[in-house]
């Protein structure tokens, strides 16, 4: 419908003419594009042009100038015009195709365009590149912009120039801290004890650059964010494990690939992360911490270093009321429990005897015959552990399995007939009995204190030394949330320290009563809604496309070698049901779900013929590109390249939708080897049935010939 302009009001008119060389966002190799234009707090958008990489819009969008007195200063304060191109989806969210900005001085420094029907006044008529951080693209948009009616105001091009070119760092990033905060930062750093470990390279940085290159205080990245509604999730109830699984479904991408910044650390705000639907560990961690805080959990972002690495790594920590600490590896979507690592909500004081083992004293006699007290070093198995090469390799493998930087999940146990079901150990539940014992000890001590009149608040008790927890992290330098930043002034090993952040002797806070920080609100607008999951029909279509892509590739490759190709449809249907159980076990992280998956593996093997060999490994993906999935599966599990004649293949795919229109894709490509003797017996069993039918038909023919009145047979 045509826009009716009101008299007496000045407007900024932006006409989206056309776009060229848009990236393909759909599987068909095209995009369903539209533009959103934002200026002075208002947003307007064009209609959607379907299946076109060079769409034409010819649509004018009007923005009322909210000021009676229009001056150069007024227009400059309103900022630039932001033009964003999206790919439309039937279900939100929209996919970002490109973005650009232009300042109003583009209009005031232009001349009237001859033959333009829109206005006779000054008009900006040009083409602007559309950019996506880290993506090389030739996309551009043709725009016309003018004031309606004409405004005789001249804006100097040197003022408020906010359009940033690729690789250009804004001047605001050059001075991240005020003089007061800089002085506090230097004092904060000076209070740290000198580490005796020469390999420890603590950064203790309190600012990190965002996607635009602006240095931001770490606390301003964090703010409680609402969790999607329960009916958006594929399984109920919604737990922390399921929220972590949802964040894990967002694709992983390194900063050097996303922003063309090799060797430079780039943090992004959650809104940009959700628009791009890809990011590195810090982007995943910031979003997960915000969601945990939205669930009223005690969550923090951790900054440290992986074992054998020199660059920083970021993950999430949550402190549980029972005194446990959970480390959440966001790129994996799993957690590791550190039992009894902080005071918790059930205890008054804790003595961590596993942090600094005391050395027992023994009496001896010196040269003068007088008793002397000396310290005897503790000789325990735990302090003198020497791992064999096999044990060391097994521990390193377990550490490596906890971290991965790819969009595929290929660490699932292989399903095969010659191996028993392997159930994964749930570490977070393994200390439940120990916690009960600790509570019983505390109740007994409190009761004894009441009988003797001793104050219960002065009571403390020893926590038994817990077995070491396998962690992939070598150091932990900082933890932070939306309230403060704490520096670890203990030893750097995160598995051997306390997490009582309230103790300044263990964790040095940056913000104190003496050194407050005024504004800790986020520098971005926190989204209150998250897009719903994909529709079930679209997920079923994706499953069929992935399965057909793999089956067709297997069939073609085996035909070139003259080998037969047979797919087992019954096992494929059973495998698809099992892949759903596998995702449930990952998302819920319960013993019951893992037992159900193990039981399915047993039923899957029981469906195979006796003496046959079944082998296959489920693989998970955070993307839906059928060709990319097919290439990964066939490269890593080349069962189709075997020249055995008696092979049957099983191909199954399961797409599980999550909020934010992300999905987890599970694929199983397996082989079923049937012994030749069984194949021969099967063929022999089928042949008599066909012969018996022929004999029966011959007998019936003879009977019909003997019937009275039947014509004589021809000789």
C-alpha positions, 0 to 999 in steps of 0.5 A: 500500500502507498505510504501517506506522508503527513503535511508539516513533517519532514521525512528521510526517504530510503529507496532500495533499488536492487541487490547483486551477487547475494550469497546463496542461503537455501539448498536450491542455490538461491536466496529469499531476500529482503532488506531491513532499514533502521534509522533513529530507532525506527525500522522498516523493511521491503517485501521478500523476493523469492529465489533470486540472487540479483533481486529488484525491489524498487521500494521506498521506505520513509522515516519521520524526522522527530524534531521540529528544529532540524539542524546539522547537530540534530541530524548528526546525533541521529547517527547513520542509516543501517541497511541489512539484507536477510534471507527469509525463512518460513520459521524464524530466525532470518539468515544474515546475507549482508550489512552496510551503513551510510551517513546523512552527509551522503545526501547533503554532499550530493546533487540532484539526479537528472531524470529522477522522479522521486525528488528534484532536490539533492539525492544520494544515488549509489551502490554500497558493498554488503559485508558479513564479518569474516565472509568474502562476498561480492554482494552489493545494494543499490540505494537512493536516499533523499529528504522529503521535502528538501532540507537545506542543511549541510553536514560535514563529512568529517563529523560522526563518520561511523561507516567502518571499512573492513579491517579498520579499527575505530578510534574508540577502541584505542582507549578502552579504560578511563584513567580511574579504571586504568589506575585500578587495573594496575593496582589490581595486577600489582597485588597478584603473587609472583607465580613459581611456574615459569610456564604460566602466562596469565593475561588477567585482561579485563577488556576484550574487543567485540565484533566491531573492534571496540574494547569492552569491559568483560562484565558488559558481555554478560547479562541474564537472558531468558530461556526459550519456552519449554515447548520449544525444546524437543525433550522435557523438562528443560535442564541445564544440560539441555540448554547447554545442548542447545548452545552446542548445536550452533556451529563452531568457527574460529575467529580467524575464519570469521573475521579474517583476524589471524592471531587476534582474539575477537569476542562477539555479543550474543545478538551478533552470535545468534544472527551469524549462527556460528562462533568460537568458544568465547561466543558459545560461553557468553551465551550459555552463561547468560542463559544459565543466569536467566535460569537463576543459576550461579554461573560464570565465564572462565578464561584459561588455557588448554593443556599443551596450548598457548592461546586462551580458552573460554568455558563456563562454570556453575557453582551448585548449592551442594558445594560442587562445581561444574565445568561446561565445555560449550563446544562439546555441550557436556559438563565435568563435576568437581566435587566439594570445591566451594562452601556451598549453601549447606556448609559453614566452613570447609577445609580443603585437605586436597589443596595443600596436604599437611606433612605429619611430624615425627619425633627423633633424637638429635646428637645431644640426645634431646628430642627433636621434631622434624617434618616427614614428607608425605609418601602417598600414592596420589602424590607420587603417581607415575603413569605407565605409557598405556595409562598416560595415553588413555588419560590424554585420549580422555582429555582430548575427547572433552574438547573438539573444535568442529561441527561434527560429533564423532566420539560415539562408541562404534556399534558392532556385534563383537563388543558389549554395550559400553555405558558412559560414566556420569561423574556428576552423580558419582559423588552423591554417596560422599555428599550424604556422608559429609552431611551425616558428619556435619549433623553429628558434629553440630549435635556434639557442639550443642551438647558441649555448648560450643558455637556451631558457626565455628565448626569446620570439618575435613573433606576427604581427598577426592580422586583427581578429575580428568580435565582438559584445562591446564590453567584458570586465570579469570572468572567473571559474570555480570557483577565482577571479575575475579583473578585466581591467585592460587595455583593455576591448575583448576582441578586443585583449587577452591572456588570460594570467590568470596575469599579475597585471599583465593580470588582477587576481585576487581570491583570492590567497595573502595573501587566501584564501577558505575555502569555494568549494564550490557552494551547491547540490547538483550533479546527477550525472545528466541526463535522457535524450532524448525517444523517437523515436516522440514526436519523429515525432509532434511532426513530424506535428503541426507539419506538419499545423498549417502545412498546414491553416492554409495550406489554410484561408487560401487557400480563403478567397481561392478559391485552390488549395492543392497540397503537394509530398510528394516534396520535403517528404520530401527537405526533412526529410532536409536539415533533419537535415543542417542540424542536424548541421552546427550541432551538429558544426561541421565542414567536412564536415557543412557540405559535406553540407548544401550538397550536399543543397541542390543535390540539393533544387533538382535535384528541381524541374522545369526553369525552376521557382523554388524558395524557402524558409528553414529556421527552428530553434526551441527549443520544440515548440508547433505553433501558436506555430511555425506563427504565426512561420513564416507571419508571416515567410514569407507565401508562402501569401498570394501570389495566383499560381495555379501555386504548390506548397508544401513543408512539412517538420519535423524534431525532433532530441532532445537530453539533458535532454528538450530538442529542436531543431525545424527547419521549412522552409516553401517555395514552388515556382513552376512556369511556366504553360507548363510546367503547360500542357505537363504537362496536354497530356501527360496528356490523350492517355493518357486518350483512347488508353485510350478508343480502345482500349476502343472497338476492343476493343468492336468486336472483341468484337461481331464474334466468332461467336456473339455476340448481335446488337446492339440497334437 
